[in-house]
Amino acid sequence: MDREFEEYAAGRTDGLAAHRDGDRAGHTEFGRDYRIGFLDGRLEVFRMLASVRKIVEDD
């Protein structure tokens, strides 16, 4: 189970950095964990940008 968490964490880190690792994403056993982490990282970036937009527009 540790490897799944490691791949998820790597995917999330890559998602935050907007850098997708195609080899990890395509891995037959752990690619799914990486892709879910990547998506969660990208969603976090989207939410942060939406918050900044809201702050700027409200001022």
N, CA, C and O atoms as a Maestro MAE file, in Angstrom:
{
 s_m_m2io_version
 :::
 2.0.0
}

f_m_ct {
 s_m_title
 :::
 protein
 m_atom[236] {
  # First column is atom index #
  i_m_mmod_type
  r_m_x_coord
  r_m_y_coord
  r_m_z_coord
  i_m_residue_number
  s_m_chain_name
  s_m_pdb_residue_name
  s_m_pdb_atom_name
  i_m_atomic_number
  :::
  1 25 0.817 -1.198 0.000 1 A "MET " " N  " 7
  2 3 0.000 0.000 0.000 1 A "MET " " CA " 6
  3 2 0.859 1.259 0.000 1 A "MET " " C  " 6
  4 15 0.411 2.301 -0.478 1 A "MET " " O  " 8
  5 25 2.070 1.190 0.519 2 A "ASP " " N  " 7
  6 3 2.936 2.361 0.545 2 A "ASP " " CA " 6
  7 2 3.252 2.869 -0.857 2 A "ASP " " C  " 6
  8 15 3.307 4.077 -1.089 2 A "ASP " " O  " 8
  9 25 3.456 1.956 -1.776 3 A "ARG " " N  " 7
  10 3 3.800 2.367 -3.148 3 A "ARG " " CA " 6
  11 2 2.646 3.148 -3.782 3 A "ARG " " C  " 6
  12 15 2.881 4.103 -4.522 3 A "ARG " " O  " 8
  13 25 1.414 2.753 -3.500 4 A "GLU " " N  " 7
  14 3 0.271 3.477 -4.030 4 A "GLU " " CA " 6
  15 2 0.248 4.919 -3.526 4 A "GLU " " C  " 6
  16 15 -0.015 5.848 -4.289 4 A "GLU " " O  " 8
  17 25 0.529 5.097 -2.226 5 A "PHE " " N  " 7
  18 3 0.568 6.437 -1.650 5 A "PHE " " CA " 6
  19 2 1.727 7.253 -2.220 5 A "PHE " " C  " 6
  20 15 1.588 8.454 -2.454 5 A "PHE " " O  " 8
  21 25 2.858 6.609 -2.442 6 A "GLU " " N  " 7
  22 3 4.005 7.296 -3.031 6 A "GLU " " CA " 6
  23 2 3.678 7.787 -4.445 6 A "GLU " " C  " 6
  24 15 4.020 8.911 -4.811 6 A "GLU " " O  " 8
  25 25 3.021 6.945 -5.227 7 A "GLU " " N  " 7
  26 3 2.657 7.341 -6.589 7 A "GLU " " CA " 6
  27 2 1.619 8.452 -6.587 7 A "GLU " " C  " 6
  28 15 1.687 9.369 -7.405 7 A "GLU " " O  " 8
  29 25 0.657 8.375 -5.670 8 A "TYR " " N  " 7
  30 3 -0.343 9.430 -5.540 8 A "TYR " " CA " 6
  31 2 0.347 10.754 -5.196 8 A "TYR " " C  " 6
  32 15 0.058 11.784 -5.805 8 A "TYR " " O  " 8
  33 25 1.263 10.721 -4.216 9 A "ALA " " N  " 7
  34 3 1.970 11.924 -3.791 9 A "ALA " " CA " 6
  35 2 2.813 12.488 -4.938 9 A "ALA " " C  " 6
  36 15 2.874 13.704 -5.120 9 A "ALA " " O  " 8
  37 25 3.452 11.627 -5.698 10 A "ALA " " N  " 7
  38 3 4.241 12.078 -6.845 10 A "ALA " " CA " 6
  39 2 3.334 12.715 -7.891 10 A "ALA " " C  " 6
  40 15 3.683 13.741 -8.475 10 A "ALA " " O  " 8
  41 25 2.188 12.118 -8.125 11 A "GLY " " N  " 7
  42 3 1.236 12.677 -9.080 11 A "GLY " " CA " 6
  43 2 0.716 14.029 -8.632 11 A "GLY " " C  " 6
  44 15 0.571 14.944 -9.443 11 A "GLY " " O  " 8
  45 25 0.438 14.157 -7.354 12 A "ARG " " N  " 7
  46 3 -0.067 15.426 -6.820 12 A "ARG " " CA " 6
  47 2 0.997 16.513 -6.944 12 A "ARG " " C  " 6
  48 15 0.698 17.642 -7.334 12 A "ARG " " O  " 8
  49 25 2.224 16.171 -6.615 13 A "THR " " N  " 7
  50 3 3.327 17.120 -6.750 13 A "THR " " CA " 6
  51 2 3.495 17.549 -8.201 13 A "THR " " C  " 6
  52 15 3.664 18.734 -8.489 13 A "THR " " O  " 8
  53 25 3.447 16.586 -9.109 14 A "ASP " " N  " 7
  54 3 3.560 16.908 -10.532 14 A "ASP " " CA " 6
  55 2 2.369 17.738 -11.005 14 A "ASP " " C  " 6
  56 15 2.522 18.630 -11.840 14 A "ASP " " O  " 8
  57 25 1.188 17.445 -10.474 15 A "GLY " " N  " 7
  58 3 0.001 18.220 -10.833 15 A "GLY " " CA " 6
  59 2 0.121 19.665 -10.395 15 A "GLY " " C  " 6
  60 15 -0.275 20.573 -11.127 15 A "GLY " " O  " 8
  61 25 0.662 19.887 -9.210 16 A "LEU " " N  " 7
  62 3 0.860 21.249 -8.728 16 A "LEU " " CA " 6
  63 2 1.876 21.994 -9.592 16 A "LEU " " C  " 6
  64 15 1.778 23.206 -9.783 16 A "LEU " " O  " 8
  65 25 2.850 21.250 -10.110 17 A "ALA " " N  " 7
  66 3 3.889 21.852 -10.948 17 A "ALA " " CA " 6
  67 2 3.512 21.871 -12.427 17 A "ALA " " C  " 6
  68 15 4.259 22.401 -13.249 17 A "ALA " " O  " 8
  69 25 2.360 21.297 -12.772 18 A "ALA " " N  " 7
  70 3 1.896 21.212 -14.161 18 A "ALA " " CA " 6
  71 2 2.888 20.454 -15.049 18 A "ALA " " C  " 6
  72 15 3.134 20.825 -16.197 18 A "ALA " " O  " 8
  73 25 3.440 19.399 -14.490 19 A "HIS " " N  " 7
  74 3 4.392 18.574 -15.235 19 A "HIS " " CA " 6
  75 2 3.976 17.111 -15.093 19 A "HIS " " C  " 6
  76 15 4.172 16.504 -14.040 19 A "HIS " " O  " 8
  77 25 3.404 16.551 -16.150 20 A "ARG " " N  " 7
  78 3 2.905 15.173 -16.117 20 A "ARG " " CA " 6
  79 2 3.985 14.213 -16.585 20 A "ARG " " C  " 6
  80 15 4.629 14.444 -17.608 20 A "ARG " " O  " 8
  81 25 4.180 13.143 -15.839 21 A "ASP " " N  " 7
  82 3 5.145 12.105 -16.190 21 A "ASP " " CA " 6
  83 2 4.384 10.986 -16.889 21 A "ASP " " C  " 6
  84 15 3.681 10.208 -16.244 21 A "ASP " " O  " 8
  85 25 4.525 10.907 -18.197 22 A "GLY " " N  " 7
  86 3 3.797 9.922 -18.992 22 A "GLY " " CA " 6
  87 2 4.128 8.492 -18.632 22 A "GLY " " C  " 6
  88 15 3.257 7.624 -18.691 22 A "GLY " " O  " 8
  89 25 5.371 8.226 -18.259 23 A "ASP " " N  " 7
  90 3 5.753 6.859 -17.882 23 A "ASP " " CA " 6
  91 2 5.044 6.427 -16.601 23 A "ASP " " C  " 6
  92 15 4.514 5.319 -16.516 23 A "ASP " " O  " 8
  93 25 5.042 7.310 -15.613 24 A "ARG " " N  " 7
  94 3 4.357 6.976 -14.359 24 A "ARG " " CA " 6
  95 2 2.852 6.851 -14.578 24 A "ARG " " C  " 6
  96 15 2.214 5.947 -14.038 24 A "ARG " " O  " 8
  97 25 2.295 7.750 -15.361 25 A "ALA " " N  " 7
  98 3 0.857 7.726 -15.618 25 A "ALA " " CA " 6
  99 2 0.440 6.465 -16.357 25 A "ALA " " C  " 6
  100 15 -0.674 5.975 -16.171 25 A "ALA " " O  " 8
  101 25 1.320 5.939 -17.191 26 A "GLY " " N  " 7
  102 3 1.000 4.751 -17.971 26 A "GLY " " CA " 6
  103 2 1.366 3.438 -17.315 26 A "GLY " " C  " 6
  104 15 1.135 2.376 -17.893 26 A "GLY " " O  " 8
  105 25 1.933 3.485 -16.121 27 A "HIS " " N  " 7
  106 3 2.332 2.259 -15.424 27 A "HIS " " CA " 6
  107 2 1.103 1.393 -15.183 27 A "HIS " " C  " 6
  108 15 0.070 1.883 -14.727 27 A "HIS " " O  " 8
  109 25 1.217 0.118 -15.487 28 A "THR " " N  " 7
  110 3 0.046 -0.765 -15.413 28 A "THR " " CA " 6
  111 2 -0.475 -0.964 -14.002 28 A "THR " " C  " 6
  112 15 -1.683 -1.098 -13.803 28 A "THR " " O  " 8
  113 25 0.412 -0.985 -13.022 29 A "GLU " " N  " 7
  114 3 -0.034 -1.260 -11.656 29 A "GLU " " CA " 6
  115 2 -0.307 0.004 -10.842 29 A "GLU " " C  " 6
  116 15 -1.267 0.050 -10.074 29 A "GLU " " O  " 8
  117 25 0.528 1.025 -11.005 30 A "PHE " " N  " 7
  118 3 0.419 2.217 -10.162 30 A "PHE " " CA " 6
  119 2 0.045 3.487 -10.922 30 A "PHE " " C  " 6
  120 15 -0.032 4.562 -10.327 30 A "PHE " " O  " 8
  121 25 -0.185 3.377 -12.211 31 A "GLY " " N  " 7
  122 3 -0.527 4.547 -13.015 31 A "GLY " " CA " 6
  123 2 -1.806 5.225 -12.567 31 A "GLY " " C  " 6
  124 15 -1.919 6.450 -12.606 31 A "GLY " " O  " 8
  125 25 -2.755 4.431 -12.146 32 A "ARG " " N  " 7
  126 3 -4.034 5.009 -11.693 32 A "ARG " " CA " 6
  127 2 -3.833 5.908 -10.473 32 A "ARG " " C  " 6
  128 15 -4.414 6.991 -10.393 32 A "ARG " " O  " 8
  129 25 -3.012 5.459 -9.530 33 A "ASP " " N  " 7
  130 3 -2.748 6.262 -8.327 33 A "ASP " " CA " 6
  131 2 -2.059 7.567 -8.696 33 A "ASP " " C  " 6
  132 15 -2.375 8.626 -8.152 33 A "ASP " " O  " 8
  133 25 -1.117 7.481 -9.623 34 A "TYR " " N  " 7
  134 3 -0.419 8.678 -10.081 34 A "TYR " " CA " 6
  135 2 -1.397 9.647 -10.751 34 A "TYR " " C  " 6
  136 15 -1.378 10.844 -10.466 34 A "TYR " " O  " 8
  137 25 -2.245 9.136 -11.635 35 A "ARG " " N  " 7
  138 3 -3.182 10.001 -12.366 35 A "ARG " " CA " 6
  139 2 -4.179 10.674 -11.430 35 A "ARG " " C  " 6
  140 15 -4.523 11.840 -11.628 35 A "ARG " " O  " 8
  141 25 -4.644 9.956 -10.416 36 A "ILE " " N  " 7
  142 3 -5.574 10.550 -9.445 36 A "ILE " " CA " 6
  143 2 -4.861 11.656 -8.668 36 A "ILE " " C  " 6
  144 15 -5.430 12.726 -8.452 36 A "ILE " " O  " 8
  145 25 -3.633 11.407 -8.252 37 A "GLY " " N  " 7
  146 3 -2.849 12.431 -7.554 37 A "GLY " " CA " 6
  147 2 -2.614 13.643 -8.432 37 A "GLY " " C  " 6
  148 15 -2.710 14.781 -7.973 37 A "GLY " " O  " 8
  149 25 -2.304 13.396 -9.703 38 A "PHE " " N  " 7
  150 3 -2.075 14.488 -10.644 38 A "PHE " " CA " 6
  151 2 -3.334 15.352 -10.775 38 A "PHE " " C  " 6
  152 15 -3.260 16.580 -10.735 38 A "PHE " " O  " 8
  153 25 -4.462 14.710 -10.930 39 A "LEU " " N  " 7
  154 3 -5.724 15.446 -11.057 39 A "LEU " " CA " 6
  155 2 -6.017 16.245 -9.793 39 A "LEU " " C  " 6
  156 15 -6.451 17.394 -9.877 39 A "LEU " " O  " 8
  157 25 -5.785 15.654 -8.626 40 A "ASP " " N  " 7
  158 3 -6.002 16.385 -7.375 40 A "ASP " " CA " 6
  159 2 -5.096 17.610 -7.292 40 A "ASP " " C  " 6
  160 15 -5.520 18.663 -6.816 40 A "ASP " " O  " 8
  161 25 -3.849 17.478 -7.754 41 A "GLY " " N  " 7
  162 3 -2.933 18.615 -7.759 41 A "GLY " " CA " 6
  163 2 -3.411 19.709 -8.684 41 A "GLY " " C  " 6
  164 15 -3.353 20.887 -8.333 41 A "GLY " " O  " 8
  165 25 -3.887 19.335 -9.874 42 A "ARG " " N  " 7
  166 3 -4.382 20.331 -10.824 42 A "ARG " " CA " 6
  167 2 -5.634 21.022 -10.281 42 A "ARG " " C  " 6
  168 15 -5.805 22.228 -10.461 42 A "ARG " " O  " 8
  169 25 -6.510 20.262 -9.617 43 A "LEU " " N  " 7
  170 3 -7.711 20.866 -9.026 43 A "LEU " " CA " 6
  171 2 -7.340 21.860 -7.929 43 A "LEU " " C  " 6
  172 15 -7.982 22.900 -7.785 43 A "LEU " " O  " 8
  173 25 -6.317 21.544 -7.169 44 A "GLU " " N  " 7
  174 3 -5.877 22.470 -6.126 44 A "GLU " " CA " 6
  175 2 -5.383 23.782 -6.738 44 A "GLU " " C  " 6
  176 15 -5.680 24.860 -6.224 44 A "GLU " " O  " 8
  177 25 -4.635 23.690 -7.825 45 A "VAL " " N  " 7
  178 3 -4.174 24.891 -8.515 45 A "VAL " " CA " 6
  179 2 -5.376 25.694 -9.021 45 A "VAL " " C  " 6
  180 15 -5.411 26.916 -8.878 45 A "VAL " " O  " 8
  181 25 -6.346 25.018 -9.606 46 A "PHE " " N  " 7
  182 3 -7.544 25.695 -10.106 46 A "PHE " " CA " 6
  183 2 -8.257 26.436 -8.975 46 A "PHE " " C  " 6
  184 15 -8.669 27.584 -9.139 46 A "PHE " " O  " 8
  185 25 -8.396 25.780 -7.841 47 A "ARG " " N  " 7
  186 3 -9.078 26.417 -6.702 47 A "ARG " " CA " 6
  187 2 -8.298 27.616 -6.184 47 A "ARG " " C  " 6
  188 15 -8.889 28.638 -5.835 47 A "ARG " " O  " 8
  189 25 -6.975 27.499 -6.132 48 A "MET " " N  " 7
  190 3 -6.159 28.629 -5.678 48 A "MET " " CA " 6
  191 2 -6.314 29.812 -6.625 48 A "MET " " C  " 6
  192 15 -6.474 30.947 -6.177 48 A "MET " " O  " 8
  193 25 -6.269 29.559 -7.921 49 A "LEU " " N  " 7
  194 3 -6.415 30.643 -8.895 49 A "LEU " " CA " 6
  195 2 -7.807 31.264 -8.827 49 A "LEU " " C  " 6
  196 15 -7.955 32.478 -8.963 49 A "LEU " " O  " 8
  197 25 -8.820 30.438 -8.619 50 A "ALA " " N  " 7
  198 3 -10.182 30.962 -8.489 50 A "ALA " " CA " 6
  199 2 -10.297 31.851 -7.252 50 A "ALA " " C  " 6
  200 15 -10.980 32.875 -7.287 50 A "ALA " " O  " 8
  201 25 -9.644 31.473 -6.177 51 A "SER " " N  " 7
  202 3 -9.664 32.290 -4.960 51 A "SER " " CA " 6
  203 2 -8.973 33.623 -5.185 51 A "SER " " C  " 6
  204 15 -9.456 34.666 -4.743 51 A "SER " " O  " 8
  205 25 -7.839 33.585 -5.875 52 A "VAL " " N  " 7
  206 3 -7.125 34.826 -6.167 52 A "VAL " " CA " 6
  207 2 -7.973 35.728 -7.055 52 A "VAL " " C  " 6
  208 15 -8.046 36.936 -6.828 52 A "VAL " " O  " 8
  209 25 -8.615 35.146 -8.066 53 A "ARG " " N  " 7
  210 3 -9.480 35.933 -8.946 53 A "ARG " " CA " 6
  211 2 -10.598 36.604 -8.147 53 A "ARG " " C  " 6
  212 15 -10.914 37.775 -8.355 53 A "ARG " " O  " 8
  213 25 -11.175 35.854 -7.250 54 A "LYS " " N  " 7
  214 3 -12.275 36.386 -6.445 54 A "LYS " " CA " 6
  215 2 -11.793 37.546 -5.574 54 A "LYS " " C  " 6
  216 15 -12.485 38.555 -5.439 54 A "LYS " " O  " 8
  217 25 -10.619 37.400 -4.990 55 A "ILE " " N  " 7
  218 3 -10.067 38.465 -4.146 55 A "ILE " " CA " 6
  219 2 -9.807 39.715 -4.988 55 A "ILE " " C  " 6
  220 15 -10.141 40.827 -4.579 55 A "ILE " " O  " 8
  221 25 -9.214 39.528 -6.156 56 A "VAL " " N  " 7
  222 3 -8.874 40.658 -7.013 56 A "VAL " " CA " 6
  223 2 -10.143 41.343 -7.531 56 A "VAL " " C  " 6
  224 15 -10.210 42.572 -7.576 56 A "VAL " " O  " 8
  225 25 -11.124 40.569 -7.913 57 A "GLU " " N  " 7
  226 3 -12.367 41.142 -8.449 57 A "GLU " " CA " 6
  227 2 -13.175 41.845 -7.362 57 A "GLU " " C  " 6
  228 15 -13.871 42.818 -7.651 57 A "GLU " " O  " 8
  229 25 -13.097 41.374 -6.128 58 A "ASP " " N  " 7
  230 3 -13.848 42.000 -5.043 58 A "ASP " " CA " 6
  231 2 -13.249 43.333 -4.624 58 A "ASP " " C  " 6
  232 15 -13.935 44.166 -4.030 58 A "ASP " " O  " 8
  233 25 -11.983 43.539 -4.928 59 A "ASP " " N  " 7
  234 3 -11.333 44.817 -4.516 59 A "ASP " " CA " 6
  235 2 -11.607 45.893 -5.447 59 A "ASP " " C  " 6
  236 15 -11.141 47.015 -5.249 59 A "ASP " " O  " 8
  :::
 }
 m_bond[235] {
  # First column is bond index #
  i_m_from
  i_m_to
  i_m_order
  :::
  1 1 2 1
  2 2 3 1
  3 3 4 2
  4 3 5 1
  5 5 6 1
  6 6 7 1
  7 7 8 2
  8 7 9 1
  9 9 10 1
  10 10 11 1
  11 11 12 2
  12 11 13 1
  13 13 14 1
  14 14 15 1
  15 15 16 2
  16 15 17 1
  17 17 18 1
  18 18 19 1
  19 19 20 2
  20 19 21 1
  21 21 22 1
  22 22 23 1
  23 23 24 2
  24 23 25 1
  25 25 26 1
  26 26 27 1
  27 27 28 2
  28 27 29 1
  29 29 30 1
  30 30 31 1
  31 31 32 2
  32 31 33 1
  33 33 34 1
  34 34 35 1
  35 35 36 2
  36 35 37 1
  37 37 38 1
  38 38 39 1
  39 39 40 2
  40 39 41 1
  41 41 42 1
  42 42 43 1
  43 43 44 2
  44 43 45 1
  45 45 46 1
  46 46 47 1
  47 47 48 2
  48 47 49 1
  49 49 50 1
  50 50 51 1
  51 51 52 2
  52 51 53 1
  53 53 54 1
  54 54 55 1
  55 55 56 2
  56 55 57 1
  57 57 58 1
  58 58 59 1
  59 59 60 2
  60 59 61 1
  61 61 62 1
  62 62 63 1
  63 63 64 2
  64 63 65 1
  65 65 66 1
  66 66 67 1
  67 67 68 2
  68 67 69 1
  69 69 70 1
  70 70 71 1
  71 71 72 2
  72 71 73 1
  73 73 74 1
  74 74 75 1
  75 75 76 2
  76 75 77 1
  77 77 78 1
  78 78 79 1
  79 79 80 2
  80 79 81 1
  81 81 82 1
  82 82 83 1
  83 83 84 2
  84 83 85 1
  85 85 86 1
  86 86 87 1
  87 87 88 2
  88 87 89 1
  89 89 90 1
  90 90 91 1
  91 91 92 2
  92 91 93 1
  93 93 94 1
  94 94 95 1
  95 95 96 2
  96 95 97 1
  97 97 98 1
  98 98 99 1
  99 99 100 2
  100 99 101 1
  101 101 102 1
  102 102 103 1
  103 103 104 2
  104 103 105 1
  105 105 106 1
  106 106 107 1
  107 107 108 2
  108 107 109 1
  109 109 110 1
  110 110 111 1
  111 111 112 2
  112 111 113 1
  113 113 114 1
  114 114 115 1
  115 115 116 2
  116 115 117 1
  117 117 118 1
  118 118 119 1
  119 119 120 2
  120 119 121 1
  121 121 122 1
  122 122 123 1
  123 123 124 2
  124 123 125 1
  125 125 126 1
  126 126 127 1
  127 127 128 2
  128 127 129 1
  129 129 130 1
  130 130 131 1
  131 131 132 2
  132 131 133 1
  133 133 134 1
  134 134 135 1
  135 135 136 2
  136 135 137 1
  137 137 138 1
  138 138 139 1
  139 139 140 2
  140 139 141 1
  141 141 142 1
  142 142 143 1
  143 143 144 2
  144 143 145 1
  145 145 146 1
  146 146 147 1
  147 147 148 2
  148 147 149 1
  149 149 150 1
  150 150 151 1
  151 151 152 2
  152 151 153 1
  153 153 154 1
  154 154 155 1
  155 155 156 2
  156 155 157 1
  157 157 158 1
  158 158 159 1
  159 159 160 2
  160 159 161 1
  161 161 162 1
  162 162 163 1
  163 163 164 2
  164 163 165 1
  165 165 166 1
  166 166 167 1
  167 167 168 2
  168 167 169 1
  169 169 170 1
  170 170 171 1
  171 171 172 2
  172 171 173 1
  173 173 174 1
  174 174 175 1
  175 175 176 2
  176 175 177 1
  177 177 178 1
  178 178 179 1
  179 179 180 2
  180 179 181 1
  181 181 182 1
  182 182 183 1
  183 183 184 2
  184 183 185 1
  185 185 186 1
  186 186 187 1
  187 187 188 2
  188 187 189 1
  189 189 190 1
  190 190 191 1
  191 191 192 2
  192 191 193 1
  193 193 194 1
  194 194 195 1
  195 195 196 2
  196 195 197 1
  197 197 198 1
  198 198 199 1
  199 199 200 2
  200 199 201 1
  201 201 202 1
  202 202 203 1
  203 203 204 2
  204 203 205 1
  205 205 206 1
  206 206 207 1
  207 207 208 2
  208 207 209 1
  209 209 210 1
  210 210 211 1
  211 211 212 2
  212 211 213 1
  213 213 214 1
  214 214 215 1
  215 215 216 2
  216 215 217 1
  217 217 218 1
  218 218 219 1
  219 219 220 2
  220 219 221 1
  221 221 222 1
  222 222 223 1
  223 223 224 2
  224 223 225 1
  225 225 226 1
  226 226 227 1
  227 227 228 2
  228 227 229 1
  229 229 230 1
  230 230 231 1
  231 231 232 2
  232 231 233 1
  233 233 234 1
  234 234 235 1
  235 235 236 2
  :::
 }
}
